[in-house]
Amino acid sequence: MNARDLFLLAVRIVGLVFLYHGLAALPTTLFGAFASLFGRSFLGFLGMSFMALWPLLLAFWLIRGAPFLMRLAYPEETRIPPIPTS
């Protein structure tokens, strides 16, 4: 395993941690979101929904391998093809 593979593994493990936190907050968030929705508090609904959605979205991005973060950490060399001479 090279450094790039180890970094990718660490990124995905952090993604699993965020997935755990998002799923752990989901039951409380669903209860609070529906309670605020039935109480006609739309801002409360958005706040409660955001509480569980952002860790899940971040987990999805990190488990996918965080393409932007990987390109930032390990940029691939862009090679310009040589100009053919005749």
PyMOL commands that set and color helices and strands:
alter all, ss='L'
color gray80, all
select helices_A, chain A and resi 3-38+42-63+67-73
alter helices_A, ss='H'
color red, helices_A
deselect
rebuild
show_as cartoon
